Amino acid sequence: MKFESDFRIVLASSSPRRKELLEMVNIPFEVLPSEVEENIELIEHDFEGFVKTLAHTKAQAVAKRVEDAIVIGADTIVVLDGRIYHKPASSEEAKQFLQCFSGKAHSVFTGVAILRNGEVSAFTEKTNVYFKKLDDALIDWYVESGDPMDKAGAYGIQTAGALLVEKIEGDYYNVVGLPIAKLASRLRELDILHLPGGDA
């Protein structure tokens, strides 16, 4: 059964992973990608503030194009030793990223902003991901599959990138791209989502 809502809910993201997660938990929504340039400045390693600001900016950009809608913006980054690892620009860069992560722990931050009538409710989630010690053959095989190329940090934990991960601390779905349980809870708190038959 689907959640119920009295509002039009718009996801300001073209990410197939975020779309799949909202569909997985039966939240009614539509997709309208934001076209925001991700050139916001990172200030003093405030990664949570960075992703929260980006999520808000994306939501605002889409809110200007729709009326009477709840707009959800989100942004996810992968961080190791104070450096943000974006989507790799080449296969060689993807290999370099994975070699950096090998045998170490990195952090995944997601910022989420819910925009409603100009008012924003925003939050962040952090998950620590521990990689196995990776051999070059496994890295080469994974990169040659093409899977890393559209993903921050050059891996997808929900695809063959699962073979690289030893363990995580925190929300698995945050690493996929959206802390879905926290988002659904916030939408219910804001009286945007209701369980069928009314919240108890």
CORJO-V447042 format. One record per backbone hydrogen bond with DSSP energy under -0.5 kcal/mol. NH is the residue of the N-H (numbers start at 1). CO is the residue of the C=O. E is the energy in kcal/mol with one decimal. If there is no record, write none. Layout:
# CORJO-V447042
nh=NH co=CO e=E
nh=NH co=CO e=E
This chain:
# CORJO-V447042
nh=3 co=26 e=-2.8
nh=4 co=194 e=-3.3
nh=8 co=68 e=-0.7
nh=9 co=7 e=-0.6
nh=10 co=8 e=-0.5
nh=10 co=70 e=-3.4
nh=11 co=30 e=-3.2
nh=12 co=10 e=-0.7
nh=12 co=72 e=-3.1
nh=13 co=11 e=-1.5
nh=19 co=15 e=-1.9
nh=20 co=16 e=-2.3
nh=21 co=17 e=-2.0
nh=22 co=18 e=-2.2
nh=23 co=19 e=-2.2
nh=24 co=20 e=-2.2
nh=25 co=21 e=-1.3
nh=26 co=23 e=-1.3
nh=27 co=22 e=-2.2
nh=28 co=26 e=-0.5
nh=30 co=9 e=-1.8
nh=32 co=11 e=-2.5
nh=39 co=37 e=-2.2
nh=43 co=41 e=-0.5
nh=44 co=42 e=-0.6
nh=46 co=43 e=-1.6
nh=47 co=45 e=-1.8
nh=50 co=46 e=-2.1
nh=51 co=47 e=-2.4
nh=52 co=48 e=-2.0
nh=53 co=49 e=-2.3
nh=54 co=50 e=-2.2
nh=55 co=51 e=-2.4
nh=56 co=52 e=-2.2
nh=57 co=53 e=-2.6
nh=58 co=54 e=-2.4
nh=59 co=55 e=-2.3
nh=60 co=56 e=-2.6
nh=61 co=57 e=-2.0
nh=62 co=58 e=-1.6
nh=63 co=59 e=-2.5
nh=64 co=60 e=-1.4
nh=65 co=62 e=-1.9
nh=66 co=62 e=-0.6
nh=66 co=63 e=-0.7
nh=70 co=8 e=-3.3
nh=71 co=69 e=-0.6
nh=71 co=115 e=-2.2
nh=72 co=10 e=-3.1
nh=73 co=71 e=-0.6
nh=73 co=113 e=-2.8
nh=75 co=111 e=-1.9
nh=77 co=109 e=-2.6
nh=78 co=85 e=-0.6
nh=79 co=107 e=-3.1
nh=80 co=83 e=-2.2
nh=83 co=80 e=-1.9
nh=85 co=78 e=-3.3
nh=86 co=84 e=-0.8
nh=88 co=151 e=-0.6
nh=94 co=90 e=-2.1
nh=95 co=91 e=-2.2
nh=96 co=92 e=-2.1
nh=97 co=93 e=-2.6
nh=98 co=94 e=-2.2
nh=99 co=95 e=-2.2
nh=100 co=96 e=-1.9
nh=101 co=97 e=-1.9
nh=102 co=98 e=-1.4
nh=103 co=132 e=-2.0
nh=104 co=101 e=-2.4
nh=106 co=129 e=-2.6
nh=107 co=79 e=-2.7
nh=108 co=127 e=-3.0
nh=109 co=77 e=-2.3
nh=109 co=107 e=-0.5
nh=110 co=125 e=-2.3
nh=111 co=75 e=-2.7
nh=112 co=123 e=-2.8
nh=113 co=73 e=-2.6
nh=114 co=121 e=-2.7
nh=115 co=71 e=-3.2
nh=115 co=113 e=-0.6
nh=116 co=114 e=-0.5
nh=116 co=119 e=-3.1
nh=119 co=116 e=-2.2
nh=121 co=114 e=-2.1
nh=123 co=112 e=-2.2
nh=125 co=110 e=-2.0
nh=127 co=108 e=-2.2
nh=128 co=169 e=-2.4
nh=129 co=106 e=-3.1
nh=130 co=167 e=-3.0
nh=131 co=104 e=-2.8
nh=131 co=129 e=-0.6
nh=132 co=164 e=-2.8
nh=134 co=132 e=-0.7
nh=139 co=135 e=-2.0
nh=140 co=136 e=-2.9
nh=141 co=137 e=-2.3
nh=142 co=138 e=-2.6
nh=143 co=139 e=-2.7
nh=144 co=140 e=-2.5
nh=145 co=141 e=-0.9
nh=145 co=142 e=-0.6
nh=146 co=143 e=-1.7
nh=147 co=142 e=-0.6
nh=149 co=146 e=-1.1
nh=150 co=147 e=-0.6
nh=151 co=148 e=-1.8
nh=153 co=86 e=-1.5
nh=154 co=151 e=-2.2
nh=155 co=152 e=-0.7
nh=159 co=156 e=-1.4
nh=161 co=156 e=-0.9
nh=162 co=159 e=-2.1
nh=163 co=160 e=-1.9
nh=164 co=161 e=-1.9
nh=165 co=162 e=-0.9
nh=166 co=130 e=-3.2
nh=167 co=130 e=-1.3
nh=169 co=128 e=-2.7
nh=172 co=170 e=-0.6
nh=174 co=171 e=-0.5
nh=175 co=171 e=-0.9
nh=175 co=172 e=-0.9
nh=176 co=172 e=-1.3
nh=177 co=173 e=-1.6
nh=178 co=173 e=-2.4
nh=180 co=178 e=-2.0
nh=183 co=179 e=-2.2
nh=184 co=180 e=-2.6
nh=185 co=181 e=-2.2
nh=186 co=182 e=-2.2
nh=187 co=183 e=-2.5
nh=188 co=184 e=-1.9
nh=189 co=185 e=-2.4
nh=190 co=186 e=-2.1
nh=191 co=188 e=-1.5
nh=192 co=187 e=-2.9
nh=193 co=187 e=-1.4
nh=194 co=4 e=-2.6
nh=198 co=195 e=-2.5
